[in-house]
Amino acid sequence: TVNCAASSGAFNTSEVATANLVTATVTMSGASAGNYTLGATGTSVSSTSRTASANITPAPLTVTALNQSMVLHGLVPSLTFKIDGFVNGEGSSVLTMQPTCTTTGTSTSPVVVTGYPITCSGATAANYTFTYVNGTLTITYAAPGGACDGDASHQVLQPINTTGTMSVFKMGSTVPTKFRVCDASGASIGTPGVVTGYGLVAAANSSSISVDEDAYSTTPDLAFRWDPAGQQWIFNQSTKSNPSLNKTNTIYYFAINLNDGTSILFQYGLK
């Protein structure tokens, strides 16, 4: 029995090349290996080197644009990226040209549910090819609690309490539900589409609550609307013959969903 095997070959360079020289060691083994020779005629060796040609192709790299966020009408943040796929202990220092990233979002862009794409391109390296993955620039309203046209941003406003004693209204009254969202300069935003959803998310019995808010008789609304005089969003929520708000001694929990992907959560009781 004779077995013949080639060990791993060695390229004469690690660079990308076509028809590159490869040197491999060929070895015979087995009970009858001594009856055979490898190599040039007249030699008797059990191991020898042989050469062949093979191609070295570029290794793939993936450039991923990192997601970023900014406040409406604020400064566009620095656009950054990460690169995956380097081989042989190499890193970004082997790039002959770094990728650059851009976005369609600007300081004057409105808030949109989908955000704005961040795209990268232009990277070069001798031994690599590049694939690009987009990121997203998300434009949001100013953080909750900040100054917003003289009131708190991104939270429900009076007469519904956000801290301290929970507001409790008399069943059948109209509850003025108001809020503001602002840009980076503290200006209240009333562009159409700010509110993407509103609804009751939970309810809990609470026999110990008592009415601590005035009874409002404002004409009820069917949905949130922009109030230009007050520079705020308002929904005069009727609790009279309301199929969802129909129990006294109950705490109701609500969510206002906004087009920047955030929500305003609040609660009040009905007695």
Secondary structure, 3 states (H helix, E strand, C coil): CCEEEECCCEECCCCCEEEEEEEEEEEEECCCHHHCCCCCCCCCCCEEEEEEEEEECCEEEEEEECCEEEECCCCCCCCCEEEECCCCCCCHHHCCECCEEEECCCCCCCCCCCCEEEEEECCECCCEEEEEECEEEEEECCCCCCEECCEECCCECCCCCCCCCCCEECCCCEEEEEECCECCCCCECCCCCCEEEEEEEEEEECCCCCCCCCCCCCCCCCCCEEECCCCEEEEEEECCCCCCCCCCCEEEEEEEEECCCCEEEEEEEEC
